[in-house]
Amino acid sequence: MRTVKLGLLGVGVVGSAVAKAIEEGDGLTGRSGVRLELVKAAVRDLSKPRSVELGPDLVTTDPNEVVSLPEIDIVVEVMGGEDPAFDLISKALASGKHVVSANKEVLAKRGDELLATAAQHGTKLVYEASVGGGIPILNPISDDLLANRIDSIRAIINGTTNYILTRMSSEGAAYDDVLADAQRLGYAEADPTADVDGFDALYKIAILGRLAFGTSAAVDSIHREGIGRIDAKDFRYAEELGFTIKLIAAAQRNDGGLLLRVHPSLVPLDVPMASVNGALNMVEVEGDLVGPLWFQGPGAGPEPTASAVLGDVLRIARQPDSNGAEQSTTEPLEVAPMSGHRCQYYIRLTAADKPGVLALIAKVLGDASISIRSVIQMDADETAGQADLVIMTHSALEANMQEAVSRLRSLDVVIELDNLIRVESYSHSA
Ligand SMILES: NC(=O)c1ccc[n+]([C@@H]2O[C@H](COP(=O)([O-])OP(=O)(O)OC[C@H]3O[C@@H](n4cnc5c(N)ncnc54)[C@H](OP(=O)(O)O)[C@@H]3O)[C@@H](O)[C@H]2O)c1
């Protein structure tokens, strides 16, 4: 049996699970017919307690040692972040080593450069674990769906935000309370920005956009909104209208090219995504031949992520000389502007509870070519003389909606425009 030698950059949540599976599985041959041997692992702090025991000769605080050891065949990068991961991956690829990474940030921001380095040196860079944790999604898009033109990818791709939104929905709880609880239970980081503001989902949709559509979008060109504005009321009102609310990351063809977007959306209760709850993830892929497919599972966690990392490692170990179906070879689509997006909208506003208000609001929307599908007056505060109005529109252009929103905000009768949430449309349901 052939032995393939690995170097590990990072022995944290994911790295520990990778090392443990190899050490405890006696080389983790799995069903692959190759044996893995961990040769060197880099960490920052040697004194930190870890869930895996590695001999002192195996561990170093110098990650450059891992990428320069000639005997190492594959480097597994699970340290995260852009620096020094970018330089280390580049160096490994340039010195003839294949790299398996779980690092969405470096792949979203610098993936083109890294893939070019790999191509130049005949090495492979694969990163299944960077999107959807344990869910196989990049390899199915690259390989199994190769006969398809991919038309749309929509995903619930951040477990932390899905956990928070699920609890808000089921308990009617406030965002701040659920976030604090999620932090206490370890579902959210002490600094939750990357998750709740949508950066993590944005990195993942950028990676999917490049892989499935050949489009390399600069991360700051992708429309991004987090979940901080969602209120328990929105869940209550959305449910009355037949929807729930999810943080959606999407990459879809439209007339302008490829539109990439990350924002909370109303999702109809009768589609598969509506019932993806807690920290689970789901990626919906629509190909022209296969139609819609749904990939669902654990989007994070040590063992599920190690499953994806080690799957990549064993695939390379088994076929080190294959090309490794990687990038899309289709003509890249232009990045389409968010202003060209079309969808229905949910508008929640606090308005003066008096005659003539609806006519004023309807005129602003009408002037912006937006037609109203329904208006419901929800909670009223008679003492304050105001009420919640929830307006559902027909499909409208984002540019028109943004114009209407700023004009609605300037109306005297609109006390607050509390939320504007886009509605996902589906030509299929389950
Ligand atoms: N956690 C998940 O469920 C999950 C799921 C999918 C993808 N990912 C991705 O996988 C990567 C790793 O995530 P993680 O959760 O395992 O992170 P983590 O627990 O913070 O582990 C990072 C590891 O890298 C080491 N490290 C960081 N900078 C280093 C440096 N400059 N030199 C040497 N070692 C360094 C750390 O050393 P010390 O231990 O000494 O601090 C630690 O062992 C990230 O890109 C993440 O986005 C994670």
PDBQT file of the ligand as one rigid body, heavy atoms in Angstrom, charges set to zero:
ROOT
HETATM    1  N1  LIG A 501     -14.591  25.270  12.280  1.00  0.00    +0.000 N 
HETATM    2  C1  LIG A 501     -15.373  24.816  11.307  1.00  0.00    +0.000 C 
HETATM    3  O1  LIG A 501     -16.375  24.140  11.549  1.00  0.00    +0.000 OA
HETATM    4  C2  LIG A 501     -15.006  25.091   9.872  1.00  0.00    +0.000 A 
HETATM    5  C3  LIG A 501     -15.842  24.611   8.847  1.00  0.00    +0.000 A 
HETATM    6  C4  LIG A 501     -15.485  24.836   7.494  1.00  0.00    +0.000 A 
HETATM    7  C5  LIG A 501     -14.336  25.553   7.221  1.00  0.00    +0.000 A 
HETATM    8  N2  LIG A 501     -13.561  26.031   8.247  1.00  0.00    +0.000 N 
HETATM    9  C6  LIG A 501     -12.352  26.771   7.900  1.00  0.00    +0.000 C 
HETATM   10  O2  LIG A 501     -11.229  26.016   8.311  1.00  0.00    +0.000 OA
HETATM   11  C7  LIG A 501     -10.182  26.898   8.707  1.00  0.00    +0.000 C 
HETATM   12  C8  LIG A 501      -9.774  26.555  10.141  1.00  0.00    +0.000 C 
HETATM   13  O3  LIG A 501     -10.885  26.757  10.994  1.00  0.00    +0.000 OA
HETATM   14  P1  LIG A 501     -10.822  26.317  12.532  1.00  0.00    +0.000 P 
HETATM   15  O4  LIG A 501     -12.193  26.505  13.042  1.00  0.00    +0.000 OA
HETATM   16  O5  LIG A 501     -10.157  24.980  12.654  1.00  0.00    +0.000 OA
HETATM   17  O6  LIG A 501      -9.871  27.457  13.119  1.00  0.00    +0.000 OA
HETATM   18  P2  LIG A 501      -9.105  27.481  14.517  1.00  0.00    +0.000 P 
HETATM   19  O7  LIG A 501      -9.756  26.544  15.473  1.00  0.00    +0.000 OA
HETATM   20  O8  LIG A 501      -8.932  28.893  14.900  1.00  0.00    +0.000 OA
HETATM   21  O9  LIG A 501      -7.670  26.862  14.165  1.00  0.00    +0.000 OA
HETATM   22  C9  LIG A 501      -6.672  27.557  13.481  1.00  0.00    +0.000 C 
HETATM   23  C10 LIG A 501      -5.367  26.815  13.694  1.00  0.00    +0.000 C 
HETATM   24  O10 LIG A 501      -4.344  27.455  12.924  1.00  0.00    +0.000 OA
HETATM   25  C11 LIG A 501      -3.234  27.755  13.757  1.00  0.00    +0.000 C 
HETATM   26  N3  LIG A 501      -2.642  28.995  13.251  1.00  0.00    +0.000 N 
HETATM   27  C12 LIG A 501      -3.266  30.156  12.939  1.00  0.00    +0.000 A 
HETATM   28  N4  LIG A 501      -2.376  31.058  12.496  1.00  0.00    +0.000 NA
HETATM   29  C13 LIG A 501      -1.171  30.465  12.536  1.00  0.00    +0.000 A 
HETATM   30  C14 LIG A 501       0.145  30.884  12.228  1.00  0.00    +0.000 A 
HETATM   31  N5  LIG A 501       0.397  32.105  11.775  1.00  0.00    +0.000 N 
HETATM   32  N6  LIG A 501       1.165  29.996  12.390  1.00  0.00    +0.000 NA
HETATM   33  C15 LIG A 501       0.915  28.746  12.826  1.00  0.00    +0.000 A 
HETATM   34  N7  LIG A 501      -0.314  28.280  13.140  1.00  0.00    +0.000 NA
HETATM   35  C16 LIG A 501      -1.324  29.131  13.007  1.00  0.00    +0.000 A 
HETATM   36  C17 LIG A 501      -3.800  27.920  15.161  1.00  0.00    +0.000 C 
HETATM   37  O11 LIG A 501      -2.780  27.682  16.108  1.00  0.00    +0.000 OA
HETATM   38  P3  LIG A 501      -3.099  27.681  17.706  1.00  0.00    +0.000 P 
HETATM   39  O12 LIG A 501      -3.989  26.494  17.921  1.00  0.00    +0.000 OA
HETATM   40  O13 LIG A 501      -1.781  27.513  18.358  1.00  0.00    +0.000 OA
HETATM   41  O14 LIG A 501      -3.762  28.986  17.977  1.00  0.00    +0.000 OA
HETATM   42  C18 LIG A 501      -4.876  26.825  15.148  1.00  0.00    +0.000 C 
HETATM   43  O15 LIG A 501      -4.309  25.579  15.469  1.00  0.00    +0.000 OA
HETATM   44  C19 LIG A 501     -10.728  28.310   8.529  1.00  0.00    +0.000 C 
HETATM   45  O16 LIG A 501     -10.358  28.797   7.269  1.00  0.00    +0.000 OA
HETATM   46  C20 LIG A 501     -12.233  28.116   8.592  1.00  0.00    +0.000 C 
HETATM   47  O17 LIG A 501     -12.934  29.110   7.882  1.00  0.00    +0.000 OA
HETATM   48  C21 LIG A 501     -13.872  25.815   9.553  1.00  0.00    +0.000 A 
ENDROOT
TORSDOF 0
